[in-house]
Structures are given as structure tokens and as C-alpha cells.
Amino acid sequence: MQVDTVCRLCSSCCPITAYVEQGRLVDAQRKTLLPPDKAWPCPKLAAAADIVYSPARLQHPLIRQADNSFQEASWDEALDLVASRLLECRQEHGAEAVAWLRGMAADWGAPWDYANRFMNAFGSPNCIGNGSVCHVAREIAHNYTYGAMTIPQIQKSDCIVIWGKNDQHTNPPAYDAIVQARNRGARLIVVDPVRTGLAAMADIWLQIKPAHDGPLAMAMIDQMIRCGWYNAEFVAQWTTGFEDLRQATAHYRAEDIAEQLSLQAADIQAATQLYAQSETACIIDGNGLDMQLEVFDATRAVAMLRALSGNLDRAGGDLIPQPVAARNIQLKECLPESSYPVTRDYPLFNSFHHNWGLHAQSCVIDAILEGRPYSVKSLLVQSGNPAVTMTDSNRVNQALSQLDFLVVIDLFMTRTAQYADVILPASSCFEKTQLNRAYLRNSLVVLQNQVIEPLHNSWPDWKIIFELGRRLGLKEEFPWQCVEEAIDYQLEPSGVTVAALREQPEGIRSASVKHQKYTEIGFATPSGKVEFASERLKQAGFSAVPFADGRLDNPISFAGQGDDYPLIGISGARSSSFTHSQFHKIPMLLQQETCAIIDIHPDDAGPLGISSGDQIEITSPRGKITLAGRTSQNIKPGTIRIAWGWGETEPTANLNSLTDDHRRNPITGTPGNRSFMCRIRKLGN
């Protein structure tokens, strides 16, 4: 039997065909733009059956005993205990003392809406995602510039700029589209401190100094304005604040700042000219921007390039999406007017989008450890592993150990789950039906179809949340007897139903794709135009124009610590085999990548007597880890690259033992965990 569905082993949401024999998943294949032998192979999808049938999966609810061991329990026992402890916490400390942390494995879909609905109905405003370091931190910058996060139209673009993203390892459909575009002659510019596979195929590779993306974007804007390479008609009719932007970019002449960016002025100028003078051009920005202190202004500056070039919402440029009409089911109206979340210090980030919810996740740790702005006593973690993946993991682990009550929902026993009082086994993406929210943002409704029955005694996220809600007296808020009823309720404004989606597994378009919609409805900003200078930001006490003060220095964590930490460590080297800390217990995937690696330039390795394969200790002011060394020409001297997501099975390999959570972006709460000062030494002989 074949079942068309959506893969959720990572956030790419690839359409796939799953193959089932006698009720068992035997294979899964991605639907690709390229011939199968030319498309990028995904190791995770190849290992789908190994993941689903892994003996390491959680099989039953577990409850911690007095001797700290875990004992199997029924769902009734586990959920009754969770409900009683949450009610107890609300009675003693208030509903806000309960928080919910959502991780990437929880799917880009309705489970996030259900979790928000649950928490809001319970009375707590503290349902918090990971968007301060992933996607949402960029989305708010797009939003404040032209009202929505754009979608690059790769397949019709003449010039593609990839900025801080490595789709070869993180987004197979996008990588296929890039390869296809290159095959028809599209030009490619890559901004990345690492020579990735995409950088190697680029026409121009800007090997930027880590965390200096904003000044580079400002230099490109300056070049476009001074050379007249911008779309003057669009700027005159559809933007505000152009003169303010022009004045701000005067601080960022390419010839003046190139050396501080570790670039050549001629390369900045060439990249700017290629982008600006191409007939159509798009920009793919990524997680390299998300995880730095300057994420908001850096992304705003990159966003302004789209507008200046005239590529905003045009074919081959960057599309303003057309969201599907769907019901907001999060029930924020249930919260008392007097309530406020632990993320109170980031009001712009809390409120910029009606559907995204809260994302300054570090605030949960502040509340647990320091009682700021009040104490969090109980925590539910949905399909995430903050003990490994959150910044400054030593601090996070301390917080987890201090909680009165911790519930973890996951497929596997994680390092976070080891702190839990109750562990609830979740079903995999192949064992449940749900609405895929990723496609909803651009007029496409796609159903993630259940392929096989839930394994063991696992439950899908939606069922866990619905049943727990009912035990807390929220039967009216969770009236649905199955997920299909909940999906139909959410999609009712669109007229699309689950039954119709099952007839059309490729999805249903709620509207045909239109370009230059702003000519009819303007942009979703207060002025109705692209805002180079934002009055909203100015009124909130922030600079109306990004980088208006001419700043360049100190965006790297622990900068200014002197010679004790002479190297820039780059976190976040992604692997096709894993998604963050997920799947490190799958032997098939570990055969492909056996251990965490640190890449060191030969110029740095030589004086320290380091060769590939040596054990290397990396130290920052926060802690130290040990990884296998590898000499590489793919990075600049003075920079090291550290593998991301390790630490689940090898605690000494968790790079977040090195990262800093004290300095954060004032708008998004994003810590500077993408780059930090550190030192290395060889261990043993």
C-alpha cells in the first residue's frame, strides 16, 4: 500500500510517498523536482523505518518513583497525576507558574495551536516556542519592514542569494530547486563564513566574519543607492524613510568596512551589482541570522535589499504570501486581563503576529532560576530537548533540576526527559493525522496523513493534549472526538475539509498565486508601504532604521575577553542525518556520522600540534567540551566550526555548554549563540 503524506522528520515538510506492507512502514520516498538519481538524498527519510521501529522508543507512560527510578503506568494513571499536579500548582502559585515549552519535533502544525489553546484555557500565558532562535526572530523583522515573511521564488529567479543557510543539509526541496535553477543558468551568491557545498557552486561567495551580516547588508544597500542600482519607481511610490536609510548607510561604505567584515570591497561591490542588476532575484535567508545578537536589525537590512531591488512580490523575486483563511483556535481571550507572560520584557515579539504565540524561550529559565518576572514551578516540554539544544545548557540543566514538576512528551528518552516526573510517549509523524501549518501561510492546505497505527502504547500529540485538557475541566474547549473534527473546525473559514484533502493528497489551493498584490491592497504595515524607517520601532524606543548608529563591533559573545579566548567558535554546523538532537540513537544514522567534529583551519591547528582525529578541548567562559578535531580549509583562520545537536548521548560534546545567554537581542530575546569567543587545546598525545 502507498500513502501520500508529509514528512516531519525535520521542518522542511517534504511531500513523500510512504510504503506499507501488512501494516508496517517499509520505506518512504521524497517527491522531488529533479530525477530521483539527481535529487539530494535524505538520510533521515532513508532511515524512517529504523526511526519508527527503534527499540529505543518510549513505549509506555513512565512515572518517577521515590527512588528516582521510572515505572511504567497506564495513560489514565499518568494523565490523572499530571492533571492533579497542575491543578495543585495553579492553586498554590497561580496558573502562570505553569509553563509549556515546545520543540521542533512537535511538528509545524496544529499541535502548536492545541498547546496554546490548552495553556490559555488553563489560565497560563506561558506557552512558549523556540522561535527566538529559529525563524520567528527573522519573521518579525520581515513583518516590521513590509508586513509578512517573504517566500523566495527560486524556480523563476535569475539570481539567487543564499544568506546564512545551507539547504543542501537542511531543506532538500529548496536545494533541488537551487540546483534546477543553476542548471538553467541562474546566478548564485552565497553569504556564509563556511565553504559549504552551496558556497562551492556559487558565482560569488562572501566568506563573511561571523555575526557581521547586518553591516554587510547595509554596505550593499549603500552601494545600490550610490550607484543608482535600485528601483527608483518602486521606492518613490511604495516605501517610506528612504532618506533616513540613505543617511544611515553612509556609515557602511564597502571600501571603509570590508576589512572588518573579513571581505574584499570589490567582492561586496560585485555581489551587489549582480544582485541589483539581475532581471529577477530572490534572497533565501536562514538560521545563520536567527541565532545572533543582531538578528532583528540584520534581517531588517537584508529585507530592505528586496524592496530596493524591486523584487518584492514579483515572479522570480520574493513573494508576499497569501495565507489560507483558518480559524485562530488558541483562545487567548480566556486569559485574565491582568495576566502577563514570562516574556514580558519583549512586548513587540510577543504581539507582532496573531498566530505565532510566544518565543523568547530563555525567559522560562529566568523564571525558574531567578523568579523573573515571577516563578515558574511546573513545566511541560513537548517534543523538545532543552537540556541539549537551549543556549547555556549548564544553566538550563540547573533549571530543570529545580522544577517542582516536569512533564516531557517525546518519542525517545532524552537528556531532558531524564529530569522528568512524568514521561508521555508520543507517536511519530507516520502514526498520526494532522494539519500541516507550514503550507497554510501561502494558500495551500495539505494534510499529513496517518500511515500506520501508533506503535506500542504511544499517543499522538493532539490526543495527549485533548485528554489532559478534559481532565482539567476543559471539555468545552476540547469537544472533538478525533483530530479530523478539530481540523475541520480550524479550516471551516476556508471551506476545505479533511474529506476533500484525502481526495487530493497533493493539497488544495485556497487561491491562485498572485504577484504585486500591493498595487491593490498595499503592504500590511501602518503606512501601507515598505518601511525603511519604522515609526512603530521609534515609538517603542528602538532605532527606526537598522544600524543607524554605525555600529560594527562586539556582536560576538564574550568579545572583549582578551587573549584568553582568541578564536571565534561557530555553532550550528547542520547534518543531514539528524535534526537538532534528534535521532542520535539510530544506528543507521550513526554509521554515517559517528561523532561530533570540530573543524579547525590548518593555520590554527599547526602551532598547536593538532591533526585530524585528535581529541580537542574547546573552552569558553561558560564551560568546556571535547570533540574530535578535523583540519579544514573550509573556514577562515581564527575561526572554528563546531557540530550542532550532539550531547544527547555524549554530554561532553554539547556545544551549548559554551554558549552565552546573558546578552540578548532587546526585541526578540535572541542570545548570541551562533558565534562566541573560545580557545582550543589538544588532549593527550
N, C-alpha and C positions, 0 to 999 in steps of 0.2 A: 504493500500500500504506500502511496505517496501523499504527503501532506504539505501544501504550501503554507509557509508561516514566516515569521520574522525572528531572526536570531538575536538573542540578548546576552551572548557571552561577553560582549563589550557594548559600548554606546553607539556603535555605527549603525545598528538596526538593519543589517543586511537582509534583503529578501532571500529566502532559501527554500529548497525542497528537502523535506525530511523523508527518509525511507524507513518503513516499519514492517517487521516480519513477526507474525504471531504476537503482536502487542509489544514488541521490543524495538527500540530505536537501534538501527544497524548502521546508518550513515546519514550524512547531511551535506548538501552541496549548495554553494552560493550561486545565485543568478547573477551573471556578470555581463558587463558591457563588451568585454573582449572575449575572444575564443577561450575556452577553458584552459588551454595549454599556454595562453599568453597572460592570463589574469594572475594577480598576486595570490598565492595560496595562503590560506589562513590556518595556522597550526591548531588554533583552538577549535575551529569547526571540524577539522580532521579528527580531533580528539573528543568530539561531542559525546560519543557513546562511552568513552572512558570516563568522562566527567560525570555523566548521568549515573553510570553504574559503579562509580568508585566506591570501594569498601570503606573509604574514609568519610563518606557522607553521614551526616546525622540521621538517625533512623527513628528516634522516638523523642518526645519531650524529656528534658532532664531537669531535675531539681537538686540543688546543692543541699547536702546533709550537714549535720553538726560537725562531722569530722572532715569537712571540706571535700568529700567525695561527691560524685554525681550519681543519682539514682533515676532509672527510667520511671516515667509516670504516664498516666493517660492524659489525653488532651483536657478532659474535664478537670482533673486534679491540677494540671499546670495552669490553665486559664483561670480557674477559681482562685488559685493562690495569687496570680498576678493581679486579678481584679481586687481582691481584698487588700493587698499591699498598696495599690494605687489609691484606693479609697481611704485607707489609713493615712497615707501621705497627704492627701488633699485635706483631710480632717485636721491634721496636726500642723501642717505648714502652708496650706493653700494649694490650689491647683497648679499654680505656676512653679511649684517646687518639683513638678514632674516635667521632664523634657524628652523629646524624641529626636534622635539623630538618624538621618537617612544616608545610606551609602550608595555607590554606583550600582552595586549588584541588585538593588531594589527595582531596577528597570526604569526606563524613561517612559513611564506610563501612569496609568490610573492609581497604582499603589501609593504614589506620592500624594495624589488628591485624597485618597482614602485615609492616609495617615494624618493629613491636615484636618480632614473632617472629624476624625476621631478626637484629636487633641483639642480642637476648637469647641466641639460639643462637650468634652470633658471639662473645659474651662481654662485650659492652659494655652497661652500664646506661643509656646516654645516647641514648635515642630520645625526642625532646622536641617537643611541640606548641606551639601558640600560646595555650593556654588561660589563661595568666596575664593576658592582656588580652582574652579573649573567652570568655564562657560558663562555663568551668570555674571561674574565680575566683568567680563567683556560686554555682555548684553546690555548692562546698564549704561555703559559708555556709548554704545550704538544708539540706545534709546534717547539719551540726552543730546545726541547730535542730530539724528534725523528720525527718531521715533520708533525704530524697530531694528532688530539684528538682521543684517542682510544675508543672503544666500548666494555664494559665488556661482555664476553661470559658466562653469568650466568648459562645457562641451562646445560652446559657441564663442569662446574668448580667443582673441589674437595674442594676448599677453596675460600670463598668469603669475601673480606674485604670491609666494608662499612665505608667510611670516610667522616664525616660531611654531611650526607644525611639521610633523613627519608622518604624512598619511600612508607612506609605504608600510609602516608598522602599526598604525592606529586606525586607519579608515580605508579598508580595501576598495569600496566603491569609488571613493574620491580618487584614490591612486589610479584605478583603472581609467577614470575619466581624464586624469592628467596625462597618462601615457597615450591615450587615444588622441588627446589634443596635440601632444607633441608630434605624433605620427602624421597629423595633417598640417603641421608647420607652425603651431603656436609657439611663441617665445616664453621662456621661463626665467624668473628672477626668484632667488631663494635668499631669505634673511635668516641666518642661523649661525651660532658660534661653532657648530659642529658640521663637519663634512658628512652629511647624511647621503643616502642614495639619491635623494632628490637634488641635493646640492651638487652632486657629481654630474647630474644630467643637465644642470642649469646653464643658460647663456651667461648669466651674471650671478655669482654667489657673493653675497656680502657677509663675510665672516665677522660679525659684529662682536664687540665686547659684551659679555653677558649683562643684562638688565639695562642696556642703553638704547632700547628700541624707540622710546619717545623722542629723544633728541635726533635720532636718525630720521624719523618721520617728519619732524619739524624742519630738518635740513632739506628734505625732499620737497616739502611744501614751499620753503623759501626759494628753491631752485625753480619750481614751476611758476611761482609768481614773478620772480625777477626776469625769467626768460619768456614770459608770456605763453607758457605751455598749458594754461588752464582754460577751461571752457567759460569764457567771459559772459556769454549769453546766459548760461545756467546760473552762474554766480550772481549776476545782476538781478535776475528775476526770482531766484529760488533760494537765496541764502541771506543770512544776517550776520553782521560782525566781521565782514571781510577785512576792513581796515584795521580792526583790532588784531586780527590774525596776522596781517601783514607786518604790523609793528612787532608782534611777539616773535615772529620768525627771524627778525633781523639779528637776534642773538645766536642764530644757528646756521650761519653760512658754512657750507660744506668745507671750504678751504680753511676755516678757522677751527672747526671742531673735529675734523676727520681723525686726527691723531688720537684724540681722547676716546674715540669710538673704536680704535684699532682698525681703521679703514683708510683707504686712499680717497682723497677728494674726487679724483677722476672717476673712480668706480661708483661713488654716490651719484655723481652727475650723469654718468652713462645709464645707470639703473633708472634714474628719474626720467631721463629723456625717453628711454624705451617704453616705460610705463605710460607716460603722459602722451606720447605721440602715436601710440598704437591705436588702431581704429576702434577696437574694443579691448577692455582689460578688466580683470577681476582680482580681488585680493582674498586669499584664504588666511585668516588669522587663527592662531591656536593657543594651546595651553602654555606655550613659552611666554605669552603675555600675561596669562591669568595669574601665574604664581610669582609675581614680583611686586615690590612695594609700589611701583608707579603704574600699576595695571590700568587705573582709570584714565589718567591723562595720556598714557602711551596709546591706549586703544582709541581714545578720542582723536588723537593726532592721526593715527592710521585711518580712522573712519573719514577724516576730512580729506584725505587723498582721493577717496572715492568720489566725493562731491566735487572737488576742484577739477577732476579729470572729466567730469560729465558722464561717468559710468554708472551713476546711481540709478537703479531701477530701469536698466535698459538691457536688451538682449546682448549676451556676451559680457555683461558687466556684473553688477551686484544687485540682486533682486530684493526689493522690499516685499516680504512675504504677505500672503493673503490667508489669514488664519481661518480655520473651519469654525463655524458657529457651534459652540459647545457650551453646555451649562457649567457654570462655576459651582462645584459641589462642596467647596471647602468650609462653608458655614462660619465664616469669620464673624458674622453678625451675632453668633452665640456668645462671643467673648464680652465680659463686662467692660463698660466704657473706661473704667479705671485701670484695667489691666495693661501691662506693657511687657514686652519680651526681654529676655536677657541681652538681646542685640540692640537695646535701646540707643546706644551711642552711634548707631549707623542708620538714622532715620530715612535717608534717601534710598539706601539699599533695601531697607525693609519695605518700602512703599512704591517702588517705581513700576511694578508690574502686578496686576491683579491676581495672577495665577501662580507666580513663582514661589511665593512664600518667603521664608527667612533663610539666610545662608551664611551669616558670619559665624561659622561653627566654633571658632576659638572662644567665643563668649560663653559657651557651655562650660568649658574648662575653667574660665574665670569664676563662673558662678559656683562651681563645685568646690574649688580650692580656696577662693577668696571671698565668696559671698557677694560678688559684684554682678549686677546691682542688687541681687538677693541670692539666697542659697538655692541650688538645685540638689535635691536629695535622692530622687529616683530617676532612672534613665532607661529608655528603651532604644536599642540600636537595631535598626532594620537593614540587614544585608550590607553592613559596612564593617570596617576593621580599624577603628580609630587608633588602637594601640600601636598600629604599624604605619598607617597612612596619614595621620594628622601630624602637623608640624610640632616639633619639640616633643618627641614621643616619650621622653623621660617624664615630662610634666603631665602628659596625657595619662600615662600609666599610673602616676601618683593619684590623679583624679579618679580614675576608675576604681582604684583600691579604696577610696574614701567614701564611695557612694553607700547609702543605706540599702539601696535595692537596684539591681541591674538585670534587665531582660535583653537577651540577644536573639534575633531571628536570623537564621543563616542556613546554608547548605552543609557547612563544614564546621568543625571545632576550630575556631580561630584563636589567635592570641587574645583578642578582646573577649571572646566567649569564656575563656579560662577565668575571667573575673566575675562571671555572671552568677546570679542566684537562680535564674530560670533560663533555659535554652530551648527555643522552639524551632523544630526542624522545618525548613522551607522547601517547597518544590522548585525544581529548576524551570527555566523558561520553556522547556519542551513539555512540561507537565501541567500547563495552565493556559487558559484563555484570558487575554486582556487586550485593552485598547492601547495601541502604541501612540504615545503623545508626541513623539518626535516629528511624525509626519503631519500632525494636526496644524502645526504652525504655518504650513504652506499648502492649504486647500486639498490635502489628501488624507483620507480616512483609511487606515489599514488595521486589520485585526491580526493580533498574534494568536494563532490557532493552537489549541492544545494538540499535541502529537501522540502522547502516551498517557496512561493513567499515572497519578502521583505515586512515587515509589515509597516503599516502607510505610511509615506512619507520618509522612510529611504532608503539610498543607500548603496551598498557595497563599501568598501574602494577603490577598483580598479576604480569604476565608478567616485567616487569623485575626485580622482587624475587625471584620464584621462580628465574629463570635465574641471577641473581647469587648467590643462596644456594647453588645446586648447584655453581657454580664455586668456592665457598669450602668445599666438602666437606660441605654441609648437605643432602644428598639425602634423608636420612630425615626431616628436618624439613620438607622441601618435596616430598612424594611425589606431589602432584596433577599430572595431565597437563593439566588445564583448570580454569578458575575454578569451573565448576559443581561439580566434585568437592570443591573447597575449601569452597564454600558449603554443600553437603550435609553435610560433616563438621562445620562450625560449627553448623549448625541441627539436628543429629541429636537433641539432647535435647528439642527442641520437637516433633519428628515431622513438621515441614514440610520439603518438598523443593523443589528448583528446578523439577522437572517440574510439581508442583502449583501453584507460583507462576505458571508460564507459562499455566496454565489459568485462573488468577484474577489478572489483572494489577492489579486494584484492591487486592490484598493479602489476606492470610489472618489473621484474628484468632485469637490463641492463647488468649484468654479474653475473656469479655464484660466490659464496663466496670462496675466496682462502686464504690460510694461508701461512705464511713465505714468503710473496712476496718480502721481502728484499733480499732474496737469488738470485733473478733475477734482481731487479731494485734498490736495496739499499734503504736507507731511504731518505726522502725529506728534507735533511739538506745539508749545504755546503760540508760537508765531505762525505755524503752518508752513515753516520753511526749515531748511538746514540751518542749524545754529552753530556757527563758528564761535560766537560768543554767547554764552548761556546766561540769561538773566536769572533763571532759577538757581543756578550754581552761585551766582554772585549774591543773591539774597540769602542763600544758606551759609554764606561766609567762606566760599571757595572761589578760586580764580575762575573768571568767566571763560578764559582762553587757556588751553593747556600750556604749561611750561612758560607762562608769561614772564616769570622771574629770571629766565635764562639759566636755570639750574642744570647741572651736568653730573655733579659728584654725589657720592655716598648712597646710591640706590642698592648697594650690595650689603647683605647682612654682615655685621662685625667689621665693616670698613673702618679704618682708623685705629685698628688694634695693634698696628706696628708690625715689626718684622717677625713676630711670633707666628703670624698666620699669613705667609707670603703668597699663597695660591688661591685662585678663585675656584671653588667647587661648584660644579653644575649638577643639580639634581634633575631627575626626571628622564633619564635615558629609557625610552619605552621598548618593550619587547613584544613581538607578535605572538609569543607563546602564552603570555599572561595578561591579565587585566588588573592593574594595580597589584594588590597582594593575593589576588585570586589564582587558583589552580596550581599553586606551588606544591601541591600534594599529589599531582597526577604524573605518574612515572613516564608516560609517553611524552609529555611536555618537558619534563626534567632531562630527558635524554638529549633534547635539542639545546637546552641551556642549563648546564649542570650547576652553575654557581654565579654569584654576583661578581661583577667585574668593575674595576676602576681603570679608566683609560688615562694614560699619562704620556705627555709628549716626550720624545727621546731626549730633548734638551734638558728637561727637568729630571728624567729618570737617570740619566748617565751619571751626574755628580753624586747621586745618592746610591749608586751601585744597584739600581733596580732593573730587573729583566722581566719579561713576560712570564707569568706563572708564580712570581714571588708573592708572598703574603705581605700586604701593605696595611699599616695602621694609619687611618685618617683621623685627625683631631681638629675640633673647633672649640670655641669657648663653651659650647653646650655639652660636649661629650666626645666619645671616640668609637670607631667601628673598625672592623678588619675585613678586607676583601682581597681577592686575587688581582694582582696587577697585570696590565697589558699595555705595552708601549704602542703608541698610535700617532700617526701624522694627521689624523682627522680633527685634532684640536690644536689650538694655539699654545705655544709655550706660556707657562704661567697659569694655565687652566687645566683642571682635571674634570673628567666626567664620571659620575657615579650611577650605577644601575639602580633603577627605581623599583619599588614594590617588594624587595627582599626584606627578610626579617620575620616572616611568619614561622619558618622552620629553623632559621638561623638568626637568633636575636642580635648577634654581633654584626649582622650585615644590614641593619636597618638604618638607612641614611638619615631618617628623621631624628636619630639620636644627635645629629649635628646641626639641625636647623633651628631657627630663632622665631619665637612667637611674640616677642616683646614689642617690636616695631611693626605697625600695621598700617595699611592704607586708610586714611581718615574717612573715606567714603564707603569702601567695600569691606573693610576689616581684613584685607588680604595680607598675610605675613610675607616676608621676602624669603620664601623657602626654595626658590628656584636657583638662587646663587648666593654664596656665602664664602667668607674667607676661612682658610683652613691650612693645615700643614700635613705632610706625609712623612713616613719613615718605613724602611724595610724591616721586617721582623725575621729573626733567625738568620741562618746562613744561606 
